[in-house]
Amino acid sequence: MFGRKKRQLPRLKAAYDDQLLATIDAAKDRWDHAKQTEEAIADADNQMTANTALARQTYLFLYREARRRKVRGKHISAAIFRD
């Protein structure tokens, strides 16, 4: 009765970790697209700059959450914060 949750916890953690990694990949793609769009347009307005900053902050938030949870993936490394 009481040991049931302990056995399910690793499966739940793995499922949510996989979902977090997929979300991080999608956020990274959105950030890269926003950066490329901003660089391609000569007269980027404030809204475009704000959208790029929002995409960056979303990605970094998810990245920090993955680091806090100690999620292992092919994209999780300390090199992100060197820019």
BAFI-3210 file (N, C-alpha, C; in Angstrom, 3 decimals, decimal comma, padded with zeros to 6 digits):
// residues 83
n [1|2|3|4|5|6|7|8|9|10|11|12|13|14|15|16|17|18|19|20|21|22|23|24|25|26|27|28|29|30|31|32|33|34|35|36|37|38|39|40|41|42|43|44|45|46|47|48|49|50|51|52|53|54|55|56|57|58|59|60|61|62|63|64|65|66|67|68|69|70|71|72|73|74|75|76|77|78|79|80|81|82|83]
n.u [000,812|001,861|004,322|003,895|003,948|006,645|007,717|006,624|007,627|010,257|009,539|007,665|009,277|011,138|009,453|008,502|010,931|011,750|009,748|010,348|012,870|012,102|010,551|012,503|014,085|012,261|011,933|014,512|014,682|012,722|013,945|016,318|015,176|013,936|016,180|017,508|015,614|015,506|018,111|018,087|016,333|016,601|015,639|014,735|012,036|010,861|009,116|009,878|012,445|011,781|010,320|012,373|013,992|012,210|011,916|014,513|014,749|012,773|013,846|016,221|015,127|013,859|016,105|017,610|015,868|016,033|018,693|018,534|016,925|018,661|018,681|019,606|020,757|021,387|021,788|022,212|024,385|027,081|027,931|026,155|025,836|027,961|027,847]
n.v [-001,180|001,324|001,378|001,638|004,132|004,732|002,948|003,823|006,338|006,644|006,098|008,124|010,384|010,024|010,212|012,879|014,199|013,609|014,966|017,571|017,892|017,783|020,087|021,980|021,704|022,636|025,275|026,228|026,099|028,023|030,308|030,445|030,852|033,331|034,928|034,739|035,892|038,497|039,341|039,219|041,157|044,504|046,842|046,300|046,324|047,417|045,505|043,137|042,818|042,497|040,106|038,344|038,525|037,497|034,853|033,959|034,180|032,376|029,958|029,875|029,740|027,206|025,662|026,110|024,915|022,248|021,756|022,063|019,908|017,932|016,685|014,604|015,072|015,456|018,139|019,561|021,456|023,332|025,303|027,126|029,483|031,130|033,233]
n.w [000,000|000,875|-000,429|-003,076|-004,503|-004,507|-006,319|-008,696|-009,023|-010,331|-013,014|-013,556|-013,172|-015,232|-017,448|-017,243|-017,353|-019,952|-021,318|-020,514|-021,731|-024,426|-024,546|-024,021|-026,313|-028,247|-027,359|-027,737|-030,517|-031,179|-030,108|-031,628|-034,162|-033,760|-033,265|-035,753|-037,438|-036,417|-036,977|-039,742|-040,613|-041,368|-040,081|-037,217|-035,009|-031,720|-030,714|-031,993|-030,967|-028,285|-028,433|-029,160|-026,888|-025,007|-025,927|-025,516|-022,692|-021,921|-022,859|-021,299|-018,721|-018,771|-019,218|-016,875|-015,060|-015,865|-015,225|-012,456|-011,788|-012,430|-014,943|-017,562|-020,770|-024,293|-024,802|-022,506|-020,850|-019,300|-020,955|-022,032|-020,599|-021,133|-022,919]
ca.u [000,000|002,655|005,473|003,456|004,393|008,088|008,026|006,164|008,326|011,251|008,884|007,096|010,380|011,685|008,484|008,507|012,238|011,707|008,878|011,107|013,887|011,425|010,166|013,742|014,444|011,330|012,247|015,775|014,355|012,032|014,922|017,175|014,381|013,749|017,471|017,758|014,676|015,931|019,335|017,809|015,590|017,480|015,043|013,963|011,339|010,942|008,354|010,698|013,505|011,153|010,006|013,629|014,385|011,285|012,278|015,774|014,490|012,015|014,805|017,116|014,361|013,705|017,443|017,940|015,020|016,616|019,912|018,127|016,423|019,748|018,252|020,698|020,362|022,503|021,926|022,377|025,786|027,306|028,435|025,104|025,922|029,209|027,673]
ca.v [000,000|002,540|001,293|001,741|005,381|004,699|002,212|004,586|007,609|006,735|006,160|009,457|011,323|009,846|010,732|014,334|014,652|013,553|016,058|018,800|017,967|018,127|021,491|022,755|021,699|023,521|026,650|026,578|026,351|029,315|031,352|030,534|031,456|034,745|035,601|034,821|036,859|039,828|039,677|039,318|042,381|045,654|047,766|045,535|047,198|047,041|044,284|042,013|042,683|041,960|038,697|037,609|038,469|036,573|033,493|033,641|033,975|031,124|028,866|029,834|029,263|025,759|025,099|026,105|023,908|020,941|021,637|021,888|018,537|017,040|015,943|014,342|015,092|015,802|019,587|020,175|021,661|024,641|026,225|028,053|030,743|031,832|034,331]
ca.w [000,000|000,959|-001,308|-004,471|-005,111|-004,680|-007,542|-009,852|-009,093|-011,413|-014,324|-013,700|-013,328|-016,573|-018,410|-017,182|-017,819|-021,420|-021,750|-020,307|-022,780|-025,678|-024,439|-024,151|-027,733|-028,953|-026,964|-028,394|-031,923|-031,240|-029,844|-032,816|-035,238|-033,441|-033,488|-037,190|-037,996|-035,997|-037,700|-041,172|-040,889|-041,115|-039,105|-036,240|-034,083|-030,304|-030,478|-032,437|-029,974|-027,075|-028,679|-029,108|-025,486|-024,337|-026,335|-024,840|-021,275|-021,800|-023,005|-020,144|-017,576|-018,898|-019,078|-015,440|-014,412|-016,170|-014,423|-011,062|-011,659|-012,812|-016,120|-018,489|-022,163|-025,153|-024,918|-021,207|-020,477|-018,696|-021,968|-022,431|-019,864|-021,435|-023,869]
c.u [000,868|003,848|005,139|003,985|005,896|008,470|007,631|006,961|009,402|010,635|008,287|008,192|010,958|010,740|008,495|009,857|012,308|010,854|009,603|012,178|013,271|011,006|011,383|014,173|013,550|011,626|013,544|015,530|013,655|013,006|015,848|016,440|014,199|015,045|017,751|016,847|015,103|017,196|019,069|017,105|016,430|016,919|014,126|013,322|011,443|010,209|009,166|011,844|012,960|010,804|011,258|014,098|013,497|011,613|013,559|015,531|013,686|012,947|015,700|016,403|014,227|015,044|017,851|017,122|015,566|017,896|019,569|017,638|017,486|019,342|019,445|020,149|021,542|022,737|022,201|023,861|025,942|027,725|027,403|025,327|027,206|029,026|027,480]
c.v [001,261|002,533|001,503|003,002|005,373|003,962|002,996|005,875|007,649|006,798|007,530|010,496|011,230|010,421|012,261|014,918|014,640|014,690|017,399|018,957|018,327|019,597|022,399|022,817|022,647|024,987|027,122|026,889|027,705|030,475|031,547|031,206|032,955|035,524|035,781|035,850|038,282|040,266|039,898|040,626|043,577|046,582|047,007|046,495|046,661|045,742|043,053|041,758|042,074|040,485|037,834|037,460|037,507|035,130|033,051|033,332|032,699|029,934|028,753|029,372|027,742|025,056|025,027|025,071|022,505|020,723|021,394|020,466|017,485|016,102|015,783|014,287|015,536|017,305|020,272|020,246|023,065|025,679|027,272|029,433|031,505|033,020|035,661]
c.w [000,000|000,012|-002,774|-005,163|-005,358|-005,953|-008,781|-010,052|-010,177|-012,807|-014,576|-013,926|-014,737|-017,635|-018,423|-017,601|-019,340|-021,978|-021,598|-021,381|-024,131|-025,680|-024,581|-025,610|-028,536|-028,620|-027,616|-029,876|-032,087|-031,037|-031,050|-033,979|-034,999|-033,651|-034,972|-037,853|-037,651|-036,742|-039,189|-041,535|-040,458|-040,041|-038,151|-035,243|-032,651|-030,012|-030,883|-031,463|-028,684|-027,246|-028,638|-027,664|-024,701|-024,675|-025,642|-023,366|-021,017|-021,883|-021,772|-018,878|-017,608|-018,714|-017,606|-014,676|-014,662|-015,373|-012,957|-010,810|-011,962|-013,950|-017,040|-019,901|-023,000|-025,239|-023,599|-020,873|-019,918|-019,718|-022,381|-021,804|-020,151|-022,354|-023,237]
res [m|f|g|r|k|k|r|q|l|p|r|l|k|a|a|y|d|d|q|l|l|a|t|i|d|a|a|k|d|r|w|d|h|a|k|q|t|e|e|a|i|a|d|a|d|n|q|m|t|a|n|t|a|l|a|r|q|t|y|l|f|l|y|r|e|a|r|r|r|k|v|r|g|k|h|i|s|a|a|i|f|r|d]
***
